[in-house]
C-alpha cells in the first residue's frame, strides 16, 4: 500500500521539503508520496480530523505558523518537543486497531548538526533573531552546543512567549532585547541564528554593512539564516562579505528532514541518501 506524507504551513509554495523527501524516498526505494499543503492555523483542526480513518498517512512535516498549534492535535509529544511545546514533525504510529499521532521536534537536531559542521565555538556566545516557534528550537540548540546564555532580539516582546518558555524549559538564561539593538550586539557573537521570515532581516543587514564600514567587522562568527528563499539573503551576504561564516537555511532543513524521513519510512538515512537530498535542492556537500 502506498503511504502518504506532507508538509503543512502557510505560505508553503516555496518549501523545499517535497524535493528533499521525494529524493530520499526514491533512493530508499520506499513508496511514500510527499506533498505540500497550504494550511493556516484556523484550518488545522479540520485538516487533522480529515485524516482520521485513513491508514495511508505515515507522517507530517510542520512549518510556520503551525508549530505550536499542532501540539493540540496530536495524541502524544515526545523528546525535546514536549519541553518546548513546539512540534515540527508528526508520526502516525500503529496502536492496535488505531493510529497514534506522535509529535516530535527535529529542528533542534537540524540546527545543531548544521552549525557544528561550520565550526562553531564551544560554549558559544549566542544570539537568536526572532521569538516564534523556530526560535524555541534555536534556543534549545544553542543550549545543546554548550551556551549558558542567549540574547534574543525581537520586534515585539509580547510575542516572544515561545522563546522565553524554551529557555526556561532547557535551563539557559535569556535576555530579551529589541531588534533595533541587534546590529551592534551580534557582531561580537560566536553564533547568530536568524529565525526571521524572508526579507525581515534586510534592515539589519544594512546596519551591519554600515558598522563594518566604520571598522567593526563581524569577525569569524557563524550565522545560520533559517530563511532560505530568496538565497542568499541580504543578511547572509552582509555577514559573509565581512569575514563571517554563513550556514544556509537549506542545510538545517536538510538535517531536520533526514530525521523525519527516518521516522516516516523506518529506513536508515545514510550518506548516499544525504547525497541525493543535497542534489535535489542544489546544496553543496560540506563534510557531511
Secondary structure, 3 states (H helix, E strand, C coil): CCEEEEEEECCCCCCCHHHHHHHHHHHHCCCEEEEEEECCHHHHHHHHHHCCCCCCEEEEEECCCCCCHHHHHCCEECCHHHHHCCCCEEEEEEECCEEEEEEECCHHHHHHHHHHHCCCCCCCCEEEECCCHHHHHHHHHHHHCCCCEEEEEECCHHHCHHHHHHHHHHCCEEEEEEHHHHHHHHCCCCEEEECCCCCCCHHHHHHHHHHHHCCCCCCCCEEEECCCCCCCCHHHHHHHCCCCEEEEHHHHHHHHHHHHHHHHHCCCCCHHHHHHHHHHHCCCCCCC
